[in-house]
């Protein structure tokens, strides 16, 4: 299968400190990329917003991450100039594979939500850590490592609300979902060391109950694998997002696992929490680390291929 061992492209994290970079003091998100788009996301029980997403570009790349090729793995020959339809079909097939394989891996997940002051430095923080485990019948759930810690001054929410932020479906454009989308080739762009095709994704038809992805995909030019996404989930009422946390725009990086699967391992969104007297810049960062395959017995069931307007309840600690 093309790209199986292929995945000779891997994203690895540089050694990092516990700190996230400060926000610019003027509270503007720095733009990068070749276009602007509208983006936001999926969440609880019919809790979506009908407001239009603001026009913005992808966030600046996370400084502690880079996309690079695995040393010692033979590189495939670059494919010829393929028609966009063939590129789309190829990466959609691989998205099916990654989607069915991901629940077979354990991982550690950390959620960090930060508030920032006028100088762009953090003034409060929420941290929670979970390990993915499975029950005796093979069902996958997440176990809290410890009680969440918070020094936030303005945001008020329950731990379950933060968990909703991690329910973003990781593989929106699978073979089974392709007919619901218009995909348009835009351009090329280098993501760290990886040369990528850029595709824009729009839903063809929207309804009230079935959110669909609206955003951008970065596809490795050699292996035709999605290495990064940036988008929102929408219904006919607009973008869906949690009611207590105003995060919308998400940029998601992936990691090459075992040399053949691409799993999301870093997601970030920046927003503004509006008060009567001032606006508070806020950021959420979600990381998935320590991917390890579960033992082969009682493997977890595959994840759904598309989100529902009625989001599933978060896993109980």
Secondary structure, 3 states (H helix, E strand, C coil): CCCCCCCCEEEEECCCCCCCCCCCCCCCCCCEEEEEEECCCCCCCCCECCCCCCEEEECCCCCCEEEEECCCCCCCCCCCCCCHHHHHHHHHHHHHHHHHHHCCEEEEEEEEEEEECCCCCEEEEEEEEEEEEECCCCCEEEEECCCCEECCCCCCCCHHHHHHHHHCCCCCCCCCCHHHEEEEEEEEEEECCEEEEEEEEEECCCCCCCCEEEEEEEEECCCCCEEEEEEEEEECCEEECCCCCCCCCEEEEEEEECCCEEEEEEEEEEEEEECCCCEEEEEEEEEEEEEEECCCCCCCCCCCCCCCCCCCCCCCC
